[in-house]
Amino acid sequence: MGKIYDFKIKTREGTDKAMSDFKGKVLLIVNMATGCGFTPQYEGLEKLYEKYHDKGLGNI
């Protein structure tokens, strides 16, 4: 099994992003169905983003 930094992910735009780009940063990894309307967890995640985005929390 590989390490997290060995993987690439698809962004919302459909491009590949290397997890190694995030080395040295804190990661919160959430697998979400971006095209699905039944996503009640978005509210809590949005609050986390609003609270911490000035401290470097981003989204892909």
N, C-alpha and C positions, 0 to 999 in steps of 0.2 A: 504494500500500500504506500502511496506517495505522501509526501508532506504537503501541507496547504500551499506553500510557495511554488510547488511544482505544477499547479493547476492554472488553467485559464477559464474565465467565465464569459458568458455573453452579457453585454450591457442591455439596457432597455432599448437602445438604438440598434442592437443586433451586431455590434462589433465585439471582437475579442479583447479581453483585458487580462493581463497577467497578474496573478495574485502576488507575485514577487514585487510588484509595484508598491505594495502596502507593507513591505518589510519594515519593522521598527515602529509600526503604528498599531493601535488597539483596533481590533476587528469585531464587529457585530455582524454576523452573517445570517441573513434571513432569506429563505427560499419562498418567493411569492409568485402567485399567478397574476402577472401584471394586467392581463386582459379580462380578469374576472371581477364582476361587480360585487360578489359576496366575500368581502374582505374586511371584517370588523377590526382586525388587528392594525389596520392602517392608522386609526386614530391614536393608539398608543405609540406607534412608531413615529408618527408625525410630532407628537409631544416630545419624544426623545430627541428628534432632530432639531426642533426649535430650541430646546434647552442647551444642546451641546454643539450645534454647528459652528458657533464662534470659537470653539475650542478644538476644531479640526474634524468633527464628525461630518462625513460626507456621504453621498449616496452615488450609486453607479447606475 
